[in-house]
Amino acid sequence: MSNLFNEIDDDLRQDRLKSLWANYKNSIYTVVIVISLVLIGSESYQYLSKSKTEKSGLLLSQIIESIIEDEPERINNYIDELLENGTSDYKTYALLLKSGNFISQDKLTDARETYTELIKKSENRLIKDLAILKLSYLNVDFDSFDQIQQQLSTIQEEDSPLKLFAYEVLAMSAYKHGLYEKGAEYLNMIIENEKTTNGMFDRAQMMLRVMNSK
């Protein structure tokens, strides 16, 4: 059982972060695409080349297309162009995608720096919370439990759609630092929450069994 927990734990280590990004990237892309469509949805497509906002939307769609087609060089080029010429909102989305692209290339220091920049600049709470959550995953091997708890303090609020993911990170951090009772508390909150997905429920149960054996 301990080996099973360690397998889960290893997913957060540097050599497995590509897998972690693969698990969450679709949700992040969906958020970015939906927000971008809201921003440009009221505009006529025949004028897409004229407005800075509309040009930013086109660049974002080209980034998404490049991601789907797995063309890293094009992804980087479009992201850099959007960061240089896009509107403030679209620059935020570009930073989020750039961070994920760094993780897929194992450039974890660059990813940390970009997430930190995004947290400072973003005025959109959901985007900022996504960046905080991703940064906490990157830092869970290095920061103390108190530091991780502080980083995730806003995401633990009742109205945050990401709070269950925050509990999962906190449980993992607690395990790393021998705080098994504290980790069990967070895992029980996941298990008892009606919004918990089947996958997260199963992970929480497996980790809880290991916590309780300590």
N, C-alpha and C positions, 0 to 999 in steps of 0.2 A: 504493500500500500504506500509505503514511503517513497518507493521508486516511482509509483504512479504520480504522486504529488510533484516529485522532482521533474517529471516529464512536463507537467503543466507549468511548473516554475521556469523551466528552461525556455519556454516560448517567449519569455520576457528578456532573455539575454541577448547580447549583441548579435550573435550568429543566427538568431531565429526571428529577428524583428521584421524581416521581409515577409515571413508568414503572418505575423501580426498585422502588418499593413494590408496584406491581401484579405484578411478577415473583415477589416473595417472600411476599406477604401470605397466599396460600393455605396455604403451609407453616406460617406462624406461626399462622394460624387453626386449622389441624389440630392443632398441638401444644396450643394453648389448649383446644380443645374436648375432646380426648382426656383431658387432665389433669383438666378439670372434670367429665367423666363419671365418671372414677375416684373423684373426691371425693364425688360425690352418688349414684353408682350403687347403693349398698347401701341407700339410703333408700327408703321407700315414698312414691309420688307423692301419696297422699292427705294426707300431712302436710307438703307442700312449703311451705305458708304459715307454718309454725310455727317453723322453725329458722333461725337467722341464716345458717348455711352453705347451707341449701336456698334461702333467699331470694337469696343471692348467686348461686347457680347459675341461678336463674330470670332474674336481671338479666343475667347473662352471655349466656344464650340469647337474650334480647331484643336485646342489643347485636349478636350475630351475625346475627339476623334483620334488624335495621335496616341492617347493612352489606350484606347480600344484596339488600335492597330499595333500597339507595342513598338512605338518608334521613339526611343528615348531622346535622340538628338533633336527631333522636331519638337518634342515636348519642352525641352529646355529652351529652345529658340523662341517658341510661342510664349512661354512663361516670362522670359526676359523681356520680350516685346510688350507684353501686357503690363509688367511691372514698370516699364519705362513710360508707356504712353496711355495706359488705361486710367479710368476714373478711380476715385478713392475706394469705392465698394469693390470694384473688380480687382484692384491691386490686392485687397484682402484675400479674395478667393485664390488669386495667383500664388500668394504666399502659402496658403494652406496646401495647394497642390504641389508646390515646390518642395515643401517639407516632406510630403509623402514620397515624392520622387527621389529625394535624398535617401530616405530609408530603403527604398527599393534598390538603391545602388550601394548600400552599406556605408553611406557617408553620414554617420550618426552625429558627429560634432556639428556638421553643417545643418543637420535637421534640428538639433537642439537650438542653435542660434536663430534659425528661421522661425521656429515655434515661439521662442522668446520675443522676437521682433513682432510677430503676429499678435501675441498677447498684449503687448504695449500699444499697438496701433489700432486694433480692431474695435469698432464701436458696436458691433453686432454680438450680442451676448452668446448666441448659440455657437457662432464661429470661434469666439474667444474661448468658450468652455471646451470645445473640441480640441483646440490647441493646447489648453491646460491639461486635458486628459491624456493626449498623446505624449506630451512632455513628461507627464508623471510615469507613463509606461517606460519611457527612455531612462528615467532617473531612478526607477525602483530598485535597481541593483546598487546604487551609489548613495542615495540620500537616506537619512534616518526616518523612522516612522513619523516622528513629529513634523519633519519637513514635508513629507508626502501628505500628511493630514492637512497641513497648512495650505499647501498648493491646491488641494482639492476642496477647500472649505466652501467655496461658493457653489460647487457642483453638488454638494451634499444637501443643498436646500430642497425643500419639499417639492417645489415647482420645476426643478431641473429634470429634463428628459434623460439626462446622462448620469443620474445619481447612482443607479445600480452598477454601472461600469466603474464609478468611483469607489463604491463599496468593494468591488472585486479587487481593484488595485490595492486598496487599504488592507484587505485580508492577506494579500500576497506579501505586502510590506511587513505586516505584523508577524507573519510566519518567519520571514527572514531574520527578524530581530528577536525571536523567541517569545513574542507576545501572543501566546496561543489563545488565551481567553478573549483578548480583544479581537483577534482575527475571527474567532468563532462567532462573536457578536455580529460582525459585519456579514458573515456568511449566512447567519440565521435571518438577518434582515432581507437578504436576497431571496432566500427560500420562501419566506413568508409573504413576499410582495406579489400581488396578483398580476403585476405587469412583467414579471420575470419570464423570459423565454425558456423553452425546453432545454436548449443548449447551456444557457447560463445556470439553470436549475441543476442540471446534472453535474456541471463543473463544481458548483458550490457544495453539493452533497459529497462529492469525492474529497474535496479539500477539507470539509468539516469532519469527515471520518478520520482524516490524518491529524487534524488539530486536536480532536478529542482523545487521540491515542497518546498524546504527549503528556 
